[in-house]
Amino acid sequence: MTVTYPYSIDNDTGETLTFKQLIHEPDGDRLLVDNQVAPGSGPPMHVHWQQDESLTVVNGRIGYQVAGQAEQFAGEGETVTFERGVAHRFWNAGTDTLTCTGWIKPANSIVFYLSAVYAAQRKSGQLQPEPFDAAYLLMRYASEYDMLAIPPFVRKVIIPITYQLGRLLGKYNHFADAPSPLPAIR
């Protein structure tokens, strides 16, 4: 996937991301990002195994939670940072559009991954991505990302079966140019 910055994606369920610029740094590329989130919207509990993520509120109020901890909130000018390997979620806790600026480091496959997730959400017309695409992304990029909001039985049994069925049915041809996943570091 070749990207020209700025590059925007929208999942049709209340979130728009604009990848603004990729900055090459000695210890990994930093991807600058803006996001806009509709009231009540935001990603479910998830983890980036190999990336740090930081969001600074420009307008609105962000709610956020680290797995196992109480919900917290931040307002305009405040920054929330999630370290790699720490499960988290965030949402728009206000009544107007939440606008944040931030970064992800190292960038790795995040542009491809989130673009594919958002496309799968648009395909399904729901918050839950189209099942075959979701299974492909969760299996292929398991060393980089996990969606902890998905019940364990579904993650460990249903998704692998769906992935294999998708392979048999030829559902993944549109992922022919998908970047290779990173090796696991956990």
HUVEN-V290283 format. One record per residue. N is the residue number from 1. NEAR is the number of other C-alpha atoms within 8 Angstrom. Layout:
BEGIN
N,NEAR
N,NEAR
END
This chain:
BEGIN
1,6
2,3
3,5
4,5
5,8
6,8
7,9
8,8
9,9
10,10
11,11
12,9
13,9
14,12
15,13
16,11
17,11
18,11
19,13
20,11
21,9
22,10
23,8
24,7
25,7
26,5
27,5
28,9
29,13
30,13
31,14
32,13
33,13
34,12
35,12
36,12
37,14
38,12
39,13
40,8
41,11
42,12
43,8
44,10
45,12
46,13
47,13
48,13
49,13
50,9
51,12
52,12
53,12
54,11
55,11
56,12
57,17
58,10
59,10
60,15
61,13
62,14
63,12
64,11
65,11
66,11
67,8
68,4
69,6
70,6
71,8
72,7
73,9
74,11
75,10
76,10
77,7
78,8
79,9
80,8
81,8
82,9
83,8
84,11
85,9
86,11
87,11
88,13
89,12
90,12
91,13
92,17
93,11
94,11
95,7
96,7
97,12
98,17
99,12
100,12
101,12
102,11
103,11
104,13
105,12
106,12
107,13
108,7
109,8
110,7
111,8
112,10
113,9
114,8
115,9
116,10
117,12
118,13
119,10
120,12
121,16
122,11
123,8
124,10
125,7
126,8
127,7
128,7
129,15
130,10
131,8
132,10
133,13
134,11
135,12
136,11
137,12
138,12
139,10
140,8
141,10
142,9
143,11
144,11
145,11
146,10
147,10
148,11
149,7
150,7
151,7
152,7
153,7
154,9
155,10
156,8
157,8
158,9
159,12
160,11
161,8
162,11
163,12
164,8
165,8
166,12
167,9
168,7
169,6
170,7
171,10
172,10
173,6
174,6
175,6
176,6
177,6
178,7
179,7
180,4
181,9
182,8
183,5
184,6
185,6
186,3
END
